[in-house]
Each structure stands twice: as C-alpha cells, then as structure tokens.
Amino acid sequence: MIKKIISILSISAAVSLNAAVVSQDECVEKGDEFIYAGGECIEYRVFEGDSDAINIIVHGTWPDGANTLGRYGPFAETINFSTDLTTIAVALPGYSGSSTNNFTALAHEGVKNLGAKKEYVEFLGDLVQALKDRYEAKTVNYIGHSAGAMMGATLTGLRPGLISNAHLVGGRYDIQAETGNKNLISMSNVLSNIKDTNYTFVYGTADKISLPQTTISFYDVVKKAGLNATLVEVKGAEHVDLDMTTPSVEAFAKMVKN
C-alpha cells in the first residue's frame, strides 16, 4: 500500500525538481494557485467556501520531488465539504511545483530533521500568514500530518495567535528529548509562549512511525500546561493517511465548528 502511494506521489516529480529556483516575479506569472512567501514560490490547491476562517493542510515527509498535491488536493476538497470553509492544501518546498529557493524537500538526501529547524518553521509561519492575508481570513485552522504536525505545533508557540485551531496528526512534539540535538526545535521548547490556540492530537494505534505513546504523553503535558486540547484515538490506523481517516476528519470538523 505504501509503495503504491509513493508511486502515485512521484508522478511529475521531475517537473517539480527542474523548476527548483523561482523568483517572485516568476511566481506571480504562474497563476492564482501559487504564492510567494518566506522566499519560496509555493504551489497550493484551494477549494473556496466561507473565508472568514480558512483551513490550511500541511503534509509530512514524502520522497524528494513527490507530487503531494495529487494526494492532498482531493483531501482539501473533503475538508472543504465537511466544514464549508475555504480549504487550502500546500506543497512545501521541493514538492509538486513548489520552489527550492532556500529549502530542499523534507526528504532530500543528506537532510535530517529539517522540519525541526527554527528557520524552516519561521518560513512556514510566513506562508500561513501570506495565505491568511490573501484570503482575508480572521481565523486560521491548521491540519498537519507527521512532520506537518510537528511544525504546526511548534509554530503555535513561535508565533502565538497566528493559528486558532491546530489539528495535529501523528506528529513529534519533543524533538530534543528524542534526538538529544539541542539545535532542533519543537512544541516542547515554546510551550510557555502559547496562547488562545485549541488543539486536537490524533494518533493511530497501529502507527509505527509516530508511536501512540508519543502523542499520548505529550497530550498530558499540554493539558498540564492548562491548554485546551482533545485526544483522538484511531483504532487500527497506521501512519500513512491517518489524517484522512473518518475519526480524524470528524474531530477536525467538530473543533472548527465549536
């Protein structure tokens, strides 16, 4: 199953890698589903609805150059249908048609834990802010899977108030404790900065990449810190597509409608 998904995502990989460096002017010329933010030209898919609040979907680590929008575009449509809100799936640098001006793909050869680098999370913050401004939204709802969950969780403390609702699926939240690398950053490092963000933490009982206890333990930390958080278990679910499971989608829709 995983090999099949990777094969699908790899379609058009050569095209995205050939367009690695894209200037701001070139990005504008690419059309409405590209946005220049944080020094990168980012391709995205949008399904429009009520734009007073927007949903932003951020994928995790896939093979270098993978066409992530081939998979997350349809998912964005599902979330749009479930919430009636404008929903945007982004392709991070090095994926689909997005640039690699400053950053490689998350899975680039020789690159490790890029999503736990402060400068990358700051880039993500610029991207979220740019999309919020483009769609004139008052509220940002964030869905992140795997590395996307880790980065989104960190961003809520790095830029307090930017994300109102964070739906975090199969992520990692205390990267320094896991790796021993003090140059990395995750939610545990910025917990004291967080204000006015609601969280849903989702884990799959069969997840071998982000182990269930990783999410359960950190959920306890978040609750002890006095933050508003919900824990969602998806029985039998593995890491791939955990964010797309029915319990995950239903939990997200419930969070943003409250």
PLY file of the C-alpha trace (Angstrom):
ply
format ascii 1.0
element vertex 258
property float x
property float y
property float z
element edge 257
property int vertex1
property int vertex2
end_header
0.00 0.00 0.00
2.74 2.47 0.98
4.74 1.67 -2.17
1.64 2.31 -4.29
1.07 5.70 -2.64
4.70 6.69 -3.11
4.45 5.72 -6.79
1.38 7.93 -7.22
3.02 10.85 -5.44
6.15 10.55 -7.56
4.27 11.37 -10.79
5.59 14.66 -12.23
8.49 14.66 -9.75
10.97 15.51 -12.49
8.94 18.59 -13.42
8.99 19.98 -9.88
12.71 19.33 -9.48
13.52 21.06 -12.78
11.75 24.22 -11.58
13.76 24.41 -8.35
14.58 28.14 -8.31
11.67 30.53 -8.89
11.82 34.31 -8.49
8.97 36.33 -7.05
8.06 37.71 -10.49
8.10 34.21 -11.99
5.93 33.01 -9.14
3.30 35.67 -9.84
3.26 34.64 -13.51
2.50 31.02 -12.55
-1.06 31.93 -11.60
-3.51 32.08 -8.74
-2.59 28.77 -7.12
0.96 29.88 -6.39
2.03 32.23 -3.62
5.42 33.75 -2.83
6.13 33.58 0.90
9.23 33.27 3.02
11.42 33.42 -0.08
9.70 30.41 -1.70
7.18 30.03 -4.51
4.59 27.63 -3.11
2.00 25.76 -5.15
-1.31 25.02 -3.50
-4.86 23.81 -4.15
-7.80 25.78 -2.86
-11.47 24.91 -2.52
-13.38 28.04 -1.65
-16.12 28.46 0.90
-16.66 30.85 3.76
-13.33 32.66 4.07
-13.88 34.31 7.44
-11.84 31.31 8.59
-9.56 29.20 6.40
-8.27 25.66 6.74
-4.63 25.07 5.79
-3.39 21.50 5.27
0.33 20.77 5.57
1.73 17.38 4.57
4.62 15.49 6.10
7.78 13.92 4.68
7.48 12.30 1.27
10.15 11.34 -1.29
12.04 14.28 -2.75
10.01 15.87 -5.55
6.79 13.95 -4.87
3.53 15.37 -6.21
1.94 15.80 -2.78
-0.90 17.88 -4.20
-2.01 14.84 -6.17
-2.99 13.35 -2.84
-3.73 16.35 -0.65
-5.74 18.29 -3.23
-8.64 15.79 -3.03
-8.28 15.73 0.76
-8.66 19.51 0.82
-11.91 19.13 -1.11
-13.13 16.65 1.52
-12.32 19.07 4.34
-13.97 21.91 2.43
-17.13 19.81 2.13
-17.01 18.87 5.84
-16.57 22.42 7.12
-17.92 24.77 4.40
-14.73 26.80 4.86
-12.12 27.77 2.29
-9.57 24.97 2.44
-6.01 25.07 1.14
-3.54 22.22 0.70
0.04 23.43 0.27
3.05 21.74 -1.30
6.12 22.50 0.78
9.43 23.39 -0.95
10.65 20.62 -3.22
7.19 19.08 -3.72
4.76 19.38 -6.65
5.51 22.72 -8.34
6.97 24.49 -5.31
10.42 26.01 -5.41
13.59 25.15 -3.53
15.00 28.66 -3.33
16.03 28.37 0.31
14.92 24.92 1.41
15.08 21.43 -0.03
12.36 18.82 0.23
11.97 17.41 3.72
13.36 14.09 2.48
16.26 15.47 0.46
19.42 13.33 0.51
21.68 14.31 3.40
18.98 16.42 5.09
17.71 15.36 8.51
15.03 16.87 10.75
14.57 19.91 8.51
11.08 20.43 9.92
12.61 20.85 13.38
14.86 23.73 12.30
13.72 27.12 13.56
14.30 28.81 10.20
12.04 26.29 8.44
9.23 26.76 10.95
9.59 30.52 10.52
9.21 30.03 6.76
6.03 28.05 7.41
4.77 30.93 9.55
5.36 33.33 6.66
3.41 31.00 4.36
0.46 30.69 6.74
0.38 34.46 7.23
0.52 35.08 3.47
-2.42 32.74 2.85
-4.37 34.32 5.69
-3.78 37.74 4.12
-4.59 36.61 0.58
-7.97 35.20 1.63
-8.63 38.00 4.14
-9.33 35.47 6.88
-9.73 36.28 10.54
-9.08 32.73 11.71
-6.62 30.02 10.66
-7.40 26.34 11.24
-4.37 24.13 10.68
-4.19 20.43 9.79
-0.73 18.88 9.93
0.31 15.29 9.38
3.61 13.84 10.64
6.31 16.49 10.05
3.48 18.88 9.19
2.00 18.26 12.64
5.35 18.79 14.34
5.93 22.08 12.52
2.40 23.36 13.09
2.62 22.57 16.79
5.90 24.48 17.06
4.50 27.39 15.08
1.70 27.92 17.60
4.35 28.84 20.17
6.78 30.55 17.83
4.07 32.88 16.52
1.34 32.96 19.17
-2.11 33.86 17.88
-1.48 33.01 14.22
-3.23 29.62 14.39
-6.52 29.39 16.28
-7.17 25.66 15.90
-4.40 23.11 15.40
-5.27 19.56 14.33
-2.07 17.57 14.83
-1.88 14.04 13.45
0.94 11.56 14.05
3.50 14.19 14.98
6.52 14.58 17.25
6.47 17.23 19.93
9.67 16.94 21.97
12.35 16.50 19.33
15.26 17.44 21.62
14.37 14.66 24.05
14.11 12.18 21.16
17.35 13.12 19.40
19.50 14.84 22.01
20.09 17.64 19.49
19.66 21.00 21.21
19.77 22.85 17.89
16.34 21.49 16.96
13.00 22.96 18.00
9.55 21.55 18.64
6.44 22.38 20.66
8.07 21.47 23.97
10.52 24.38 23.52
7.81 27.03 23.03
5.02 25.72 25.25
5.15 28.70 27.61
4.58 31.15 24.72
1.29 29.61 23.55
-2.00 31.44 23.98
-5.51 31.12 22.56
-4.93 28.02 20.44
-7.13 24.92 20.61
-5.55 21.55 19.88
-6.62 18.14 18.69
-3.96 15.44 18.94
-4.62 12.35 16.81
-2.81 9.03 16.97
-3.27 5.65 15.32
-2.97 2.52 17.43
-1.02 0.76 14.66
1.29 3.71 13.90
4.92 2.52 13.88
6.42 5.88 12.85
4.86 8.17 15.44
4.20 5.73 18.27
0.90 6.19 20.13
2.67 6.91 23.40
4.48 9.85 21.79
1.16 11.63 21.29
-0.50 10.42 24.49
2.41 11.54 26.69
2.64 14.97 25.12
-1.11 15.46 25.28
-0.75 15.02 29.05
1.96 17.69 29.07
-0.26 20.10 27.14
-3.22 19.54 29.44
-1.00 20.04 32.50
0.09 23.36 30.99
-3.58 24.42 31.03
-4.09 24.43 27.26
-7.34 23.42 25.56
-6.68 20.04 23.95
-8.52 16.91 22.84
-7.02 13.46 22.28
-8.35 11.26 19.46
-7.53 7.58 19.05
-7.97 5.90 15.65
-8.09 2.17 16.23
-6.05 0.04 13.84
-4.80 3.06 11.89
-1.22 3.22 10.58
0.82 6.37 9.91
0.01 6.84 6.22
-3.35 8.56 5.68
-4.00 8.82 9.41
-5.10 12.42 8.87
-7.63 11.26 6.26
-9.40 8.72 8.47
-13.03 9.32 9.38
-12.36 9.86 13.12
-9.68 12.45 12.29
-11.85 14.35 9.80
-14.83 14.31 12.15
-12.72 15.57 15.05
-11.37 18.44 12.96
-14.84 19.46 11.76
-16.12 19.41 15.33
-13.23 21.57 16.55
-13.64 24.31 13.96
-17.43 24.43 14.29
-17.35 24.92 18.08
0 1
1 2
2 3
3 4
4 5
5 6
6 7
7 8
8 9
9 10
10 11
11 12
12 13
13 14
14 15
15 16
16 17
17 18
18 19
19 20
20 21
21 22
22 23
23 24
24 25
25 26
26 27
27 28
28 29
29 30
30 31
31 32
32 33
33 34
34 35
35 36
36 37
37 38
38 39
39 40
40 41
41 42
42 43
43 44
44 45
45 46
46 47
47 48
48 49
49 50
50 51
51 52
52 53
53 54
54 55
55 56
56 57
57 58
58 59
59 60
60 61
61 62
62 63
63 64
64 65
65 66
66 67
67 68
68 69
69 70
70 71
71 72
72 73
73 74
74 75
75 76
76 77
77 78
78 79
79 80
80 81
81 82
82 83
83 84
84 85
85 86
86 87
87 88
88 89
89 90
90 91
91 92
92 93
93 94
94 95
95 96
96 97
97 98
98 99
99 100
100 101
101 102
102 103
103 104
104 105
105 106
106 107
107 108
108 109
109 110
110 111
111 112
112 113
113 114
114 115
115 116
116 117
117 118
118 119
119 120
120 121
121 122
122 123
123 124
124 125
125 126
126 127
127 128
128 129
129 130
130 131
131 132
132 133
133 134
134 135
135 136
136 137
137 138
138 139
139 140
140 141
141 142
142 143
143 144
144 145
145 146
146 147
147 148
148 149
149 150
150 151
151 152
152 153
153 154
154 155
155 156
156 157
157 158
158 159
159 160
160 161
161 162
162 163
163 164
164 165
165 166
166 167
167 168
168 169
169 170
170 171
171 172
172 173
173 174
174 175
175 176
176 177
177 178
178 179
179 180
180 181
181 182
182 183
183 184
184 185
185 186
186 187
187 188
188 189
189 190
190 191
191 192
192 193
193 194
194 195
195 196
196 197
197 198
198 199
199 200
200 201
201 202
202 203
203 204
204 205
205 206
206 207
207 208
208 209
209 210
210 211
211 212
212 213
213 214
214 215
215 216
216 217
217 218
218 219
219 220
220 221
221 222
222 223
223 224
224 225
225 226
226 227
227 228
228 229
229 230
230 231
231 232
232 233
233 234
234 235
235 236
236 237
237 238
238 239
239 240
240 241
241 242
242 243
243 244
244 245
245 246
246 247
247 248
248 249
249 250
250 251
251 252
252 253
253 254
254 255
255 256
256 257
